[in-house]
Amino acid sequence: MLDVLDALRERGRSVGIVSHVADLRRRIHAQLEVVKGRSGSVLRQRGTG
């Protein structure tokens, strides 16, 4: 699956993935992380792709 995602990215395509799998977090550098807070959740952008 990760090879397919890499091929899509190389062709200029974007794919969104919702996952808790650590291998995906390590391999996919551009991320939006949802962080739970006391007054609601916030989004944190990580990496650049």
ChimeraX attribute file (.defattr): number of C-alpha atoms within 10 A of each C-alpha:
attribute: neighborCount
match mode: 1-to-1
recipient: residues
	/A:1	5
	/A:2	11
	/A:3	8
	/A:4	9
	/A:5	15
	/A:6	15
	/A:7	11
	/A:8	13
	/A:9	13
	/A:10	10
	/A:11	9
	/A:12	8
	/A:13	10
	/A:14	11
	/A:15	7
	/A:16	8
	/A:17	10
	/A:18	8
	/A:19	9
	/A:20	8
	/A:21	8
	/A:22	8
	/A:23	10
	/A:24	13
	/A:25	12
	/A:26	8
	/A:27	10
	/A:28	16
	/A:29	12
	/A:30	12
	/A:31	16
	/A:32	15
	/A:33	13
	/A:34	11
	/A:35	10
	/A:36	10
	/A:37	8
	/A:38	5
	/A:39	6
	/A:40	7
	/A:41	11
	/A:42	11
	/A:43	11
	/A:44	10
	/A:45	10
	/A:46	12
	/A:47	9
	/A:48	8
	/A:49	8
